[in-house]
Amino acid sequence: MKIKVLVLIVAAAVFAVSGCSTADRELSEDPAELMEIYCFSAGKADAHLIYGEDWAVLIDCGEKGFGGDILGYMDAHGIDRIDRLIITHFDKDHVGGAAKVINNTEIGSVYQSNCPKESKEYSKYLEALEEKGIEPVMVRERVSFSEDGVDFTIDPPQMDSYEIDPSNNSSLITEIRFGECSMLFAGDAEDARLDEYIGGGHGRFDLLKVPYHGHFQNSLKAFLESVSAEWAVITSSDEEPEDTETLTALKETGTKVFLTRKSAVLVRCDGRHIEVSYDVPKEQSS
């Protein structure tokens, strides 16, 4: 009996470390059992729509003018509401499209960083919130919520301000867990913020949205090793591509990399398995 218990404990420990199964990638075909993540091809900017059959969460909105692209995707996929909007920080390539999204669809809760950055895009965002009567949640402590069995946790910066790169280092980092699978969206976190997160001992994740558009940083290798992701998404552009050192570091951790400068990236998950692919338009794939 003791041997059986020991075997079960070891098996459980191995499973906890390994995360999603990689032996069998066949996903459920039932839409009610699927979560999808659409990482938009938005240049050197972030916009990620996470959604299920009856809910949607949006992390960042790209630059000014990109809100229309997000709304167009939502309309094409029958999504008429954003239940949760997360603005990781207030650089224009993350908050720029927010006003248009807020003004043109129903929005539930809004979560934002604690480090405002004055700009036209930020002002438009505040105006849109006021017009809709939405009071955003300024995240100062870890906040968790669930959408149909998918668990989200928003990890905030530990400091009120940072001497170096205060906007990027104020980035909210979002953890997503669905069944046996886990994803991490790291905003534009730079060294100080990455060191904070590593120190928190949050474990590994199956999929990582690489911080700060793939720019290499002193703490990035340690961060990538701690996350130990199987897949990574980098939001970059041909004009401002990801750093070669970052790609090398990801290769060293055995991570398969997807670049939004090539195409939007589609992630599909049923809580047991993850599929990651480029969302190539039909005219390009034919």
C-alpha positions in Angstrom: 0.0 0.0 0.0 2.8 2.4 0.8 4.5 1.6 -2.5 1.3 2.5 -4.4 0.9 5.8 -2.5 4.6 6.7 -3.3 4.0 5.9 -7.0 1.0 8.2 -7.0 2.8 11.0 -5.3 5.7 10.8 -7.8 3.4 10.7 -10.7 1.5 13.7 -9.5 4.7 15.6 -9.0 5.9 14.8 -12.5 2.5 15.8 -13.9 2.6 19.1 -12.0 6.0 19.9 -13.5 5.2 18.9 -17.1 1.9 20.8 -17.4 -0.1 20.2 -20.6 0.2 16.8 -22.3 2.5 16.8 -25.3 2.0 13.2 -26.3 -1.5 13.7 -27.7 -2.3 17.1 -29.3 -5.9 16.3 -30.4 -8.2 19.0 -29.0 -11.8 18.8 -28.2 -14.1 19.8 -31.0 -16.8 21.1 -28.6 -16.7 24.9 -28.7 -18.0 24.9 -25.1 -14.8 23.2 -24.0 -12.3 25.4 -25.8 -10.5 28.6 -24.9 -8.9 30.6 -27.8 -6.2 33.3 -27.6 -5.7 35.6 -30.6 -2.4 37.4 -30.5 -2.9 40.2 -33.1 -0.4 41.1 -35.7 -0.2 44.8 -34.6 3.3 45.8 -35.3 5.5 46.4 -32.3 2.4 46.6 -30.1 0.3 44.3 -27.9 -3.3 43.2 -28.3 -4.4 39.7 -27.1 -8.0 38.5 -27.1 -8.7 35.5 -24.8 -12.2 34.1 -25.2 -14.5 31.1 -24.8 -18.0 30.4 -26.0 -19.7 33.0 -23.7 -16.9 35.3 -22.5 -13.9 37.4 -23.6 -10.9 39.0 -21.9 -8.7 41.6 -23.8 -5.1 42.3 -22.7 -4.0 45.6 -24.3 -5.3 47.3 -27.4 -2.4 48.1 -29.7 -1.7 51.6 -31.0 -4.1 54.4 -31.9 -6.3 53.2 -34.8 -5.9 49.5 -33.9 -9.1 49.4 -32.0 -11.0 48.9 -35.3 -9.0 45.7 -36.0 -9.9 44.3 -32.6 -13.6 45.2 -33.1 -13.5 43.7 -36.6 -12.2 40.4 -35.2 -14.8 40.4 -32.5 -17.6 41.0 -35.0 -16.3 38.2 -37.3 -16.3 35.7 -34.4 -19.6 36.7 -32.8 -18.1 38.4 -29.7 -20.2 41.3 -28.7 -18.8 42.0 -25.2 -15.5 42.3 -23.4 -16.0 41.0 -19.9 -12.6 42.1 -18.6 -10.1 44.6 -20.2 -6.6 44.6 -18.9 -4.3 47.5 -19.7 -0.8 46.4 -18.7 0.7 49.9 -18.8 0.1 53.2 -20.6 2.6 53.3 -23.4 0.8 54.1 -26.7 1.4 50.7 -28.2 -0.7 49.1 -25.4 -3.4 51.7 -24.7 -3.6 53.4 -28.0 -6.6 51.5 -29.4 -8.4 51.3 -26.0 -10.7 54.3 -26.4 -12.2 53.0 -29.7 -12.8 49.5 -28.1 -14.4 51.0 -25.0 -16.6 53.4 -27.0 -17.9 50.7 -29.4 -18.6 47.6 -27.4 -19.9 46.6 -24.0 -17.2 46.5 -21.3 -17.3 44.8 -18.0 -14.4 45.4 -15.6 -11.2 47.3 -16.5 -7.9 46.6 -14.7 -5.0 49.0 -15.1 -1.4 49.6 -14.0 -0.6 52.0 -11.2 1.7 54.2 -13.2 -0.1 56.8 -15.5 1.8 58.2 -18.4 0.4 61.4 -19.9 -0.3 61.2 -23.6 -3.2 61.8 -26.0 -3.9 58.1 -26.1 -4.1 58.0 -22.3 -6.4 61.0 -22.2 -8.7 59.4 -24.8 -8.7 56.2 -22.7 -9.8 58.2 -19.6 -12.4 60.1 -21.6 -13.9 56.8 -22.9 -14.1 55.3 -19.4 -15.8 58.4 -18.1 -18.3 58.4 -20.9 -19.2 54.8 -20.2 -19.3 55.3 -16.4 -16.5 52.8 -15.9 -14.3 53.0 -12.8 -11.1 51.1 -13.5 -9.4 48.9 -10.9 -5.9 50.1 -10.2 -4.2 46.8 -9.5 -1.9 47.1 -6.4 -2.3 43.6 -5.1 -2.7 40.3 -6.9 -6.2 40.1 -8.3 -7.9 36.8 -9.4 -11.1 36.1 -11.3 -12.5 33.2 -13.4 -14.4 33.0 -16.6 -16.1 29.7 -17.2 -13.5 27.5 -15.6 -10.5 29.6 -16.8 -8.6 31.3 -14.0 -6.9 34.6 -14.4 -4.5 36.2 -11.9 -3.1 39.7 -12.4 0.3 40.3 -10.8 1.0 44.0 -10.1 4.3 45.9 -9.8 5.6 45.9 -6.2 6.8 49.5 -6.3 4.8 52.7 -6.8 7.5 54.0 -9.2 10.7 52.8 -10.8 13.8 54.9 -11.4 14.6 53.1 -14.6 11.9 52.7 -17.3 9.0 53.4 -14.9 6.3 52.7 -17.5 7.5 49.4 -18.7 8.4 48.2 -15.2 4.9 49.0 -14.0 3.5 46.4 -16.3 0.8 44.1 -15.1 1.7 40.4 -15.6 -1.3 38.1 -16.3 -1.3 34.4 -15.5 -4.0 32.2 -17.1 -4.7 28.7 -16.0 -7.2 26.3 -17.7 -7.2 22.8 -16.5 -3.7 21.4 -16.8 -2.5 24.2 -19.1 -1.0 27.6 -18.2 -0.1 30.8 -20.0 1.8 34.0 -19.0 1.5 37.4 -20.5 4.3 39.6 -19.3 3.5 43.0 -20.8 6.6 45.1 -21.3 8.3 44.1 -18.0 12.0 45.0 -17.9 14.7 44.0 -15.5 13.3 45.3 -12.2 9.9 43.9 -12.9 11.2 40.6 -14.1 13.4 40.2 -11.0 10.3 40.8 -8.8 8.3 38.2 -10.7 11.1 35.6 -10.6 11.4 36.2 -6.8 7.8 35.4 -6.4 8.3 31.7 -7.4 5.3 31.4 -9.6 6.5 28.3 -11.4 6.5 27.3 -15.0 4.0 28.1 -17.8 3.2 26.2 -21.0 3.0 29.4 -23.1 4.7 32.8 -22.7 4.0 36.2 -24.2 7.6 37.4 -24.1 8.0 40.7 -22.4 8.9 44.0 -24.1 8.6 42.8 -27.7 11.6 40.5 -27.4 14.2 43.1 -26.4 17.0 41.3 -24.6 17.6 42.3 -21.0 19.9 41.3 -18.2 17.2 39.3 -16.3 15.6 37.8 -19.3 17.5 34.5 -19.4 16.7 33.8 -15.7 13.1 34.7 -16.3 12.9 32.4 -19.3 14.5 29.6 -17.4 12.0 30.0 -14.5 9.0 30.0 -16.9 10.4 27.2 -19.0 7.7 27.6 -21.6 7.1 25.2 -24.5 5.8 28.0 -26.7 6.5 31.7 -26.8 4.9 34.6 -28.7 6.8 37.8 -29.5 5.1 40.9 -30.6 7.5 42.7 -32.9 7.7 44.3 -36.3 10.0 44.2 -39.3 11.1 47.7 -38.5 11.7 46.9 -34.8 12.4 43.1 -34.7 13.1 41.0 -31.6 16.7 40.8 -30.5 18.8 37.8 -31.7 20.0 37.3 -28.1 16.4 36.7 -27.0 15.8 34.1 -29.7 19.0 32.4 -28.7 17.9 32.3 -25.0 14.5 30.9 -26.0 16.3 28.2 -28.1 18.4 27.3 -25.1 15.2 26.6 -23.1 13.8 24.5 -25.9 10.9 27.0 -26.6 9.2 27.1 -29.9 8.8 30.8 -31.0 6.0 32.5 -32.9 6.5 36.1 -34.1 3.4 38.3 -34.7 5.5 40.3 -37.3 5.0 37.2 -39.5 1.3 36.8 -38.8 -1.2 36.8 -36.0 -0.9 33.8 -33.7 -3.8 31.6 -32.7 -3.7 29.6 -29.5 -6.4 26.9 -28.9 -6.7 25.0 -25.6 -9.2 22.6 -24.1 -7.6 22.4 -20.6 -5.5 19.3 -21.5 -3.7 20.3 -24.7 -2.6 23.4 -26.4 -2.3 24.1 -30.2 -0.3 27.1 -31.4 -0.3 28.2 -35.0 0.0 31.2 -37.3 -3.4 32.5 -38.4 -2.4 32.8 -42.1 -5.0 34.4 -44.4 -6.4 31.9 -46.9 -5.1 33.9 -49.9 -1.5 33.6 -48.4 -1.8 29.9 -47.6 -3.2 28.8 -51.0 
